Amino acid sequence: MSTPPHLPVVLCSSVVRGARRHDAHGELWVVDLALQERRRVWVHDDPTIQFEGRGGDRGLRGMAIHGERIFVAASRAILEFAYDPSAPRLRLVRTYRSPSLLHAHEVVMHKGLLWITSTGYDSIIAFHPGQGRFVWGLCVRERQTLEVSEFDPASPPPPGNTIHLNQLATDGTALTLSGARSTRWLRLDGEHVDQIGEVPLGTHNISPVRGGWIGNDTAR
């Protein structure tokens, strides 16, 4: 028998929304890529989500691991899980909510903070895992020009989805971000936002790779 290739065990999320309230509208799966085995470890069935509109309240999107803690974006909240390989399911530890979270997409750990895209507010929110609170917000809105402004997560900006901000990644020194309704690829270093390049309109989930970027062109 051949030895399985050296591939990782990964945690995958699903954003599929059930047709009826109390249906599952998001799942987490542990997938062993080498053994080609999968195990469902969480079903998200929060009955308080809004069912109106495409791509709004639904499912589980981005996730990040910080030590033994797993953080997952759930539209209007961040869910914290604990993982025990011998247990059949993840254990939900705590749910963190903020008035500035709306249609959360991507999350990433960077310099000790959890960063979240709040797509419904054209914003990025910073969460402090040690303090268990949201500590900073940045609104990135595009009309004729790019408009950038800081805010307190307790007092969100007016709702808006001008760029469909849904990408957030780190190269270890700074954050990069973009939105499917914008051609700008941006870099956030501290409190400064600069454009570092252009991407095709409609591109999702861009990450920096070898001096360039990789993403998916959903429209094509």
Helices and strands as residue ranges (DSSP letters): E 9-14, E 27-32, E 37-43, E 63-66, E 69-73, E 77-82, E 91-97, E 104-110, E 113-118, E 123-128, E 133-142, E 146-151, E 165-170, E 175-179, E 184-189, E 192-198, E 203-209, E 212-217
